[in-house]
């Protein structure tokens, strides 16, 4: 089972993703680890990435997804995956991936980003992320105003690791 926690920067993907991986005793990768230094520098400077910047990043993530699936390992990934075409690029033809959309409003996320001091993402890019976001129709949708612990429980309840299907609805 592969989980991909998706949403704009500051939505809590990494926090909840790491907690989920800990609960499942499985591997965890944050999409940021797949970005090139050039991509990180652009984002730090407040320059939005183009699709040409994103394709190699998404392809590297897809290779890691394929490797985990080939080994039969449950694994948690985080990735903004803002557009459907990006999610399609991450999704193997035979499925096996559960998307979890960490949904929040710009005010809540903006305050989170302004409090962060240890990340390369420039908070000025948040508006461009919301403009790019195509909300998924085939993901478990979670309200990020809930605690990270409650969100992990929601994922485990709605999309248990033994199940290949997910209801797509948050409680």
N, C-alpha and C positions, 0 to 999 in steps of 0.2 A: 504494500500500500504506500503510495506517495501522496503526501499532502503538500499543497502550495498555498501558503498564506499570502494574499495579495491585497493591494490597496496603495493609497498615496503614502509618501514618506511621512513618518510621524504617527501612523495609525496603530502602531503597536505590534506590527508583524514580527519583528525580531524577538521582542519580549515574550509574546505568546507562543511563537514558534519554538523557541528554546525550551520553554516550560512544557510544551506538548511533547517535544522530543525526549525530555527528561522523564516524563510520565510513561512514555512508550518504550523507554530504554533503547532508543534508536538514534541514528545519525541526524545531524542538523547542518544545513548550509544556508547562510544568508546570501542573497543575490549580490550584495555588495562585493563579496569575495571574488566574483566572476568578472567584475568591471575592470577595464584597462586603467592604467594610470592616467591616460589622456581623458577618459570619460570622467574619472573622479575630479580631475583638475577643472574640466568644463563645469561640472556641477558646483564645485566649490566657488567658482567665479560667477555663478548665477546664470550660466548659459545652458539653456535646455538642450538635451540630447536630441539628435535626429534619428530617424529610423536607421540610417547607415551606421550610426554609432551603436545602436542597440542590437543589430543582427548578430554580430560576433559574440556579444554578451549573452544573448538568448541561446545561441547555438552551444556555447560552453555549458550553460545550465542544462540544456537538453541532453548533452552528452553525459552529464552527471546523473540526470534522471534515468537515462537508459542504463547506465552502469549499475545503479542501485536496483533497478527492476531486474536486470539480468542476473544479479546475485540473489534475488528474492528477498531483498532487505526493505523493511519499512524505513522511510526516510522523510524528514520534514525539510522543506525548502521555503524560503521567503523570496518574494519577487513582486515588484510593483505591478507588473502585468496589466497595465492600465487599459490597453486596447485588446479587442477580441483577437486581432491578428497576432498579437504577442502571445496570448494564451494558446492559440492554435499552434504556434511554433513550438511551444513547450509540451504539448499534448501528443503522446504517442498515438498512432493510428488505432490501436486496440484499447485505448483508454488507460485505465489503471491509475489515474491521477484524480484526486479530489481537490478542487479549488475552494478556498475559504476566503470570502471577501470581508475584510476588516473595514466596515463602513462607519464613517464619521463625517461631521460637518467641518467646514473650514475654520470656524471659530475654535472648536475644541482642539483640532489638530494644530492650528496656528499657535495656540498657547503652549502646546507640547513642544513644538519646534523651537519656539523662542527660549525655552528653558534648557534646550540641549546645548552642550558646549563641546562635545567630543565626537562630532560627526562632520564629514565633509560636505553634506548636503546643505546648500544655501536656502534658508527659509523663503527667500524671494521667489523661489521656483514653485512654491506650493500652488499658487493660482494656475500656473501652466499645467501642473499635474491634474488639477480638477477639470481644466478645460480639455485635457486629453482623455480623461477617464471615460470609458464606456462600461457602465455597470454590467456585470455578468448576469446572464439569465440562468446559468447552470452551475451556480456555486452556493455553498452554505453562506448565508449572509449574517454577520454578527455585528451588533451594536457596540462600538468601542467604548462607550461610556460605562460599560460594565467592567468589573475588575478582571485582570488577566486570569486569575484563578477560575472565575465563573466562565470566561470565554473558553478556556481549556476544557472545562466540564461540558460545555455546549458541544464542542467538537467531538469529544469522546462519546457523548450521548447520541448525537445525530449521525456521526460518521465513524463508527468504531473501526479499528484497524482490520478486523476480520471481514468487513463488508467492503465490497467494491463499489457500492452505490451509496449515495447520500441524498437525503430528502431535499436539500437545498434551502430549507427554511429554518430560520433561527427561532428558538423558543420565545 
